[in-house]
Amino acid sequence: MKKTTFDTIQRFAKQMQHCTRLLTRFVMMALIFTITIPQANGASRVKDIADFEGVRENILVGYGLVVGLNGTGDSLGNSPFTEQSLEAMLERLGVNTRGSSTKTDNVAAVVVTATLPAFARQGTKIDVAISSIGDADSLLGGTLVVTPLLAADGEVYAVAQGSITVAGFSAGGDAATVTKGVPTAGRIASGAIVERELGFNLASLTSLRISLRNPDFTTSRRIEQAINKFIGSKVAKSTDPSTVVLNLEGSKRDDMVSLLTDIEQLMVEPDQIARVVIDEQSGIIVIGKDVKVDTVAIAQGNLTVRITESPQVSQPSPFSQNGTTTTVPRTTVEVTQDGDRKLTVLSSGVRLQELVDGLNALGIGPRDMISILQAIKAAGALQAEIELM
């Protein structure tokens, strides 16, 4: 009986040890999944704030003709370039129209634009945009004839052709016309085929430059530190506010894609100067989060002058022989000044929220706020750069 009790206690102890080990493993797994590396507020990936050297798009442009328009094309009399282009195209097709009078309104001269992606290979299809340059009314239903697309070096990198998709339309009669969107512009999805590739070999580079989209000394330095910490050696060097040079000597250049993929996923908190952007035409004000204001008192009052002209007609008495009808001017001038405006004190070192609250306390609109911000800057109390758009 005692032996049975001892065996039972021993089995119970083993079960408790097993449960303890399972509980310990569970707690360790929970800690692994819950502990995270703290990230700086506003951190962004390197790929979102910088570009890699050579990984860029190229602009293409071409001149072509759109045919098949239902009487909405260029007037050949008003667009001589369209007539000349039509004659040249027909000559290349074996049709001689020189010296004859061509009358058609089914053709339009257009400019074709496209963007050649980085590392685009032969046979890749890209989208093109079509815009009329003559007096065509609409490109709806038109077809772009074969058009070579050139880059800045004058070489042909793609050829475009196809039916145009136009979002807008125009219709009307003698008394009224309805127009929606822009019927003289359209697009051709996958309308161009890449015929020439841009030669750029990443594996042959001994150094690679990373260009910041918003140049800043602090951001450039942080990217350098993040790359060096990730790789474990000083391979990155910040040379100026917009450039970080990556030394590729001794690296695995055959696996350059993996290296750049890891670098562009690094998290960096971009820095920027305190800036206030003002668009006076639309009254838009954008204030950066680092804008600070020293202690300053602000008062704002509006002076409104309203002038109203109410001319009256003065007529002579009935049956008067010498009287004439004249206009007598009547002018009313009203001057209104807001007298309930009070001084508002903004404390030293206030940030964005306090600045906005203080200006809103004055009960002013965006137009007056622009003048107040410029006045604070002129007084030397606004520690930020004002940029006028």
RAZI-V166839 format. One record per run of one state. SS is the DSSP state (alpha for helix, beta for strand, coil for the rest). FROM is the first residue (numbers start at 1). TO is the last residue. If there is no record, write none. Layout:
# RAZI-V166839
SS_FROM_TO + SS_FROM_TO
This chain:
# RAZI-V166839
coil_1_1 + alpha_2_34 + coil_35_42 + beta_43_45 + alpha_46_49 + beta_50_52 + coil_53_57 + beta_58_67 + coil_68_79 + alpha_80_92 + coil_93_107 + beta_108_116 + coil_117_124 + beta_125_132 + coil_133_142 + beta_143_150 + coil_151_155 + beta_156_163 + coil_164_164 + beta_165_165 + coil_166_168 + beta_169_172 + coil_173_176 + beta_177_180 + coil_181_184 + beta_185_194 + coil_195_201 + alpha_202_204 + coil_205_206 + beta_207_212 + coil_213_216 + alpha_217_231 + coil_232_235 + beta_236_240 + coil_241_242 + beta_243_247 + coil_248_252 + alpha_253_264 + coil_265_266 + beta_267_269 + coil_270_274 + beta_275_279 + coil_280_283 + beta_284_287 + coil_288_291 + beta_292_293 + coil_294_295 + beta_296_298 + coil_299_302 + beta_303_309 + coil_310_311 + beta_312_314 + coil_315_325 + beta_326_328 + coil_329_330 + beta_331_337 + coil_338_343 + beta_344_346 + coil_347_349 + beta_350_350 + coil_351_351 + alpha_352_361 + coil_362_365 + alpha_366_378 + coil_379_381 + beta_382_383 + coil_384_384 + beta_385_388 + coil_389_389
